Amino acid sequence: MTQKRRPTAAAQRDARFSTPIREEQETGSSSAPNLSDTVLQRLTTPSLTAKYAGVAVPTQNLEFKSRNSGDILVVKQGDEEFILRGVFQVARNDFFLTPDGSFNPANALGTRFQDVKLNCHLTVPSPNTFPFAVTDYPTCIENLRMLERIVKHDKKDETLSTLSGSLKRRFSSDSPSAPNDNEEPKANKIDSETLESASDEGLGEEFAMETWPVAPRCVDVLKEILATHDLCPLPAYDKKGRLIPPTQYEAMLKGAMVEAHFALIHHYIKSSKRHIYVAMVRKLQILCSPPPMPTSPFKRLRVSADKGSKKGKGREV
């Protein structure tokens, strides 16, 4: 969330921008490679400020530049953030993309509701649909490790990497101030320039902060900040390029295969000599819907026997 500001003309335009995905490319196995080829071509489109994470990234041309939100990865001699792109699957475990980020006022531990950042894990996608992403996944991991090494660390410093077995990406809203050097950041933040296109202004009633679908335990804390803060919806889009409403975050994103665009941010906490790296998603688009959950092997179908059956009704099969 971010402090109240005047609505911007770019808010509605940019928040709805995405690349539509042809649904028929996902449904048939014979057409699945077409979707894979199309996505790979889009990811590898040449750009000075963006790169497919599955190929070598020119670290010599990149640096972390200090901003209000921390140090952000940019192209040297420039101010625009450097974006990494890739195809991943949203993990079902450690999924905190619910509208309130699973915030619990009774167990907040010093964190304010307006500082909550939604987050999840991104893992390797299905090899049947995106074989290139599976092959390139180790390169993606190594690229992130190399980018984190751009910042020179003292041997005694502790490092909290964006990598934790799978890729952990933090989906961020905003917070009014940067973390203090003498304390851990309560939440990771992004610059106000980026947030000019992330406000809920002009997005429709389903994105209104007043009706944001939080759990009952969060209703009161949401009301407390209505007059002082704006809410920034996730930059997450469905296959037709439409911004996903908050009521559908879990149903549409949990387990889905997605195209993710993200920036890399570094924080240094002097008091604890700790380096913290966070991957901040700038765009998340669904490529394939979540697969159905497997049926429990302990469930058994019950049917009624024929009226004339001597075995009676309710026979298990």
C-alpha positions in Angstrom: 0.0 0.0 0.0 1.1 3.6 -0.5 0.1 6.9 0.9 -2.7 8.8 -0.7 -1.8 10.7 -3.9 -3.6 12.2 -6.9 -4.8 9.7 -9.5 -2.6 9.4 -12.5 -3.6 9.1 -16.2 -1.2 6.1 -16.6 -2.8 4.1 -13.8 -5.6 2.5 -15.7 -3.6 2.2 -18.9 -0.5 0.5 -17.5 -2.4 -1.7 -15.0 -4.3 -3.3 -17.9 -1.3 -3.8 -20.2 -0.4 -7.4 -20.8 0.0 -9.9 -23.6 -3.1 -12.0 -24.4 -2.5 -15.7 -24.6 -4.4 -17.8 -27.1 -6.4 -20.3 -25.0 -6.4 -22.9 -27.8 -2.6 -23.1 -27.6 -2.9 -24.6 -24.2 -5.6 -27.1 -24.6 -4.3 -29.4 -27.3 -1.1 -31.4 -26.9 -0.2 -30.8 -30.6 -0.5 -27.1 -30.2 1.4 -26.8 -26.9 4.8 -26.4 -28.6 3.4 -23.4 -30.4 2.7 -21.7 -27.0 6.2 -22.6 -25.9 7.8 -21.2 -29.0 5.7 -18.0 -28.8 6.6 -17.4 -25.2 10.3 -18.1 -25.7 10.4 -15.6 -28.7 8.8 -13.0 -26.5 11.2 -13.6 -23.6 14.3 -13.4 -25.8 13.3 -10.2 -27.6 16.4 -8.0 -27.5 16.3 -5.2 -24.9 18.9 -3.0 -23.1 16.9 -3.1 -19.9 15.4 -6.6 -19.8 16.8 -10.1 -20.3 15.6 -13.7 -20.3 16.9 -15.2 -17.1 17.6 -18.5 -18.8 20.6 -17.3 -20.8 23.9 -15.6 -19.8 23.3 -12.2 -18.2 26.0 -9.5 -18.8 26.8 -8.7 -15.2 29.7 -6.5 -16.2 27.1 -4.0 -17.6 25.0 -3.9 -14.4 25.2 -2.4 -11.0 23.0 -1.8 -7.9 22.0 1.9 -7.6 20.8 3.4 -4.3 17.1 4.5 -4.2 14.6 5.2 -1.5 13.5 1.5 -1.5 17.1 0.2 -1.3 19.6 -0.7 -4.0 18.0 -1.7 -7.3 19.7 -3.5 -10.2 20.1 -1.1 -13.1 22.1 -0.8 -16.3 25.4 1.1 -15.7 25.2 4.7 -16.7 21.4 4.6 -16.6 18.6 5.0 -14.1 16.1 2.5 -15.5 15.8 -0.8 -13.5 17.0 -4.0 -15.1 14.2 -6.6 -15.6 14.7 -10.4 -15.6 12.1 -12.5 -17.4 11.2 -16.2 -17.2 8.6 -18.9 -17.1 7.8 -20.6 -13.8 5.1 -22.4 -11.9 3.6 -20.8 -8.8 4.2 -23.2 -5.9 1.1 -24.3 -3.9 3.1 -24.4 -0.7 4.2 -21.1 0.9 1.5 -19.3 -1.1 0.7 -15.8 0.4 -1.0 -14.1 -2.5 -4.3 -13.8 -0.7 -5.8 -10.2 -0.7 -4.7 -9.6 2.9 -1.4 -11.6 2.7 -2.6 -13.8 5.6 -2.1 -10.9 8.0 -3.3 -11.5 11.6 -3.6 -8.4 13.8 -3.4 -10.7 16.9 0.0 -12.0 15.9 1.5 -9.1 13.9 4.9 -9.0 15.7 5.3 -5.3 15.1 4.3 -5.3 11.4 1.6 -3.0 10.3 -1.2 -4.0 7.9 -0.1 -1.3 5.4 3.4 -2.8 5.3 2.2 -6.3 4.3 3.8 -7.6 1.1 2.2 -10.6 -0.8 4.7 -13.3 -1.7 5.0 -16.8 -3.1 7.5 -19.3 -4.4 8.2 -19.8 -8.1 9.4 -23.2 -9.2 10.4 -25.1 -12.4 7.4 -25.4 -14.8 6.0 -28.5 -16.5 8.4 -30.0 -19.0 5.4 -31.1 -21.2 4.4 -27.5 -21.9 7.6 -25.4 -21.6 10.6 -27.7 -22.1 12.9 -24.8 -22.7 12.1 -23.3 -19.3 13.0 -26.6 -17.6 16.3 -26.9 -19.5 17.2 -23.3 -18.7 16.1 -23.3 -15.1 19.6 -24.1 -13.7 21.0 -21.2 -15.7 18.3 -18.9 -14.2 19.4 -19.9 -10.7 23.1 -19.4 -11.5 22.3 -15.9 -13.0 20.6 -14.8 -9.8 23.6 -16.0 -7.7 26.0 -14.1 -10.0 23.9 -10.9 -9.8 23.8 -11.1 -6.0 27.6 -11.2 -6.1 27.8 -7.8 -7.7 27.5 -6.3 -4.2 30.8 -6.7 -2.4 30.3 -8.4 1.0 32.5 -8.6 4.0 33.2 -12.3 4.9 31.6 -11.8 8.3 28.3 -10.4 6.8 25.2 -12.6 6.6 23.4 -12.9 3.3 19.7 -13.7 2.8 19.3 -14.7 -0.8 16.3 -14.5 -3.0 17.0 -18.2 -3.7 15.6 -20.7 -1.2 15.6 -24.1 -3.0 13.0 -22.7 -5.4 12.8 -19.0 -6.4 11.1 -16.8 -3.8 9.6 -13.7 -5.3 8.0 -11.0 -3.3 5.0 -9.3 -4.8 5.2 -5.8 -3.4 2.9 -2.8 -2.8 4.4 0.3 -1.4 5.4 1.8 2.0 6.0 5.5 2.6 9.6 5.3 3.8 12.7 3.3 3.4 14.0 0.8 6.0 16.1 2.3 8.8 19.8 1.4 8.9 19.4 0.2 12.5 16.5 -2.1 12.1 15.3 -4.9 9.8 13.0 -3.7 7.1 9.4 -4.4 8.1 8.7 -4.9 4.4 10.4 -4.5 1.1 9.3 -1.5 -0.9 9.5 -0.2 -4.4 9.9 3.4 -5.7 7.0 5.8 -6.1 7.9 6.2 -9.8 7.0 2.6 -10.4 3.9 2.8 -8.4 2.4 5.6 -10.5 0.9 2.8 -12.7 -0.1 0.5 -9.8 -2.8 2.5 -8.0 -6.4 1.2 -7.7 -7.6 4.4 -9.2 -9.9 3.9 -12.2 -9.7 0.1 -12.1 -13.4 -0.6 -11.2 -15.3 -1.5 -8.1 -13.8 -5.0 -7.7 -10.4 -3.3 -7.1 -11.7 -0.6 -4.7 -9.9 -0.4 -1.4 -13.2 0.1 0.4 -14.4 -3.3 -0.7 -11.1 -5.1 -0.8 -11.9 -8.8 0.2 -9.8 -9.2 3.4 -10.5 -11.8 6.0 -12.9 -10.8 8.9 -9.9 -10.4 11.2 -8.5 -7.6 8.9 -11.7 -5.6 8.4 -11.0 -3.1 11.2 -7.3 -2.5 10.3 -8.3 -1.9 6.7 -10.8 0.7 7.8 -8.1 2.5 9.8 -6.0 3.3 6.8 -8.7 4.1 4.2 -8.2 7.8 4.5 -4.4 7.8 4.5 -3.4 5.1 2.0 -4.0 3.8 -1.5 -4.0 0.1 -2.4 -1.8 -1.3 -5.2 -3.3 -4.5 -6.8 -0.9 -7.3 -7.9 0.4 -6.8 -11.4 -1.0 -10.2 -12.2 -2.9 -10.9 -15.4 -5.0 -13.7 -16.8 -4.5 -15.3 -20.2 -6.4 -12.6 -22.0 -4.3 -9.9 -20.5 -6.9 -8.7 -17.9 -5.8 -7.7 -14.4 -6.8 -10.4 -12.0 -9.3 -9.3 -9.4 -8.3 -9.9 -5.7 -11.1 -12.4 -5.2 -9.4 -14.7 -7.8 -5.8 -14.4 -6.7 -5.7 -17.9 -5.0 -7.9 -19.7 -7.5 -6.2 -18.4 -10.6 -2.5 -18.2 -9.5 -1.9 -21.1 -7.1 -0.3 -23.8 -9.1 -0.5 -21.8 -12.4 2.4 -21.6 -14.9 3.3 -18.0 -15.4 5.5 -15.6 -17.3 7.2 -13.5 -14.6 9.1 -10.2 -15.0 11.0 -9.1 -11.9 13.6 -6.6 -10.6 16.3 -7.4 -8.1 16.6 -5.3 -4.9 19.3 -5.3 -2.3 19.1 -4.0 1.3 22.0 -3.8 3.8 21.2 -3.7 7.5 24.2 -2.1 9.2 23.3 -3.1 12.8 23.2 -6.8 12.0 25.6 -6.7 9.0 23.0 -8.4 6.9 22.5 -8.3 3.1 19.0 -9.0 2.0 18.0 -9.7 -1.7 14.5 -9.6 -2.9 13.0 -10.3 -6.4 10.2 -7.9 -6.9 7.7 -8.9 -9.5 6.7 -6.2 -12.0 4.4 -8.4 -14.1 3.0 -11.8 -13.7 0.9 -13.3 -16.5 -0.8 -16.7 -16.5 0.2 -19.0 -19.4 -1.5 -22.2 -18.2 -4.2 -22.5 -15.6 -3.5 -24.5 -12.4 -3.9 -28.2 -12.9 -6.6 -30.0 -10.9 -5.6 -31.3 -7.5 -5.1 -35.0 -7.3 -7.9 -37.1 -5.8 -7.2 -38.6 -2.5 -6.6 -42.4 -2.7 -8.6 -42.8 0.5 -11.9 -41.5 -1.1 -14.2 -44.2 -2.4 -17.3 -43.8 -4.5 -20.6 -44.8 -3.0 -23.6 -45.8 -5.3 -27.0 -47.2 -4.6 -27.6 -50.8 -5.6 -30.6 -51.8 -7.8 -33.9 -51.9 -6.1 -34.0 -55.6 -6.5 -30.6 -56.3 -5.1 -30.3 -58.4 -2.0 -27.2 -56.5 -1.0 -29.3 -53.4 -0.2 -28.5 -49.7 -0.7 -25.3 -47.8 -0.2 -22.9 -50.5 -1.6 -19.3 -49.3 -1.9 -17.5 -49.8 -5.2 
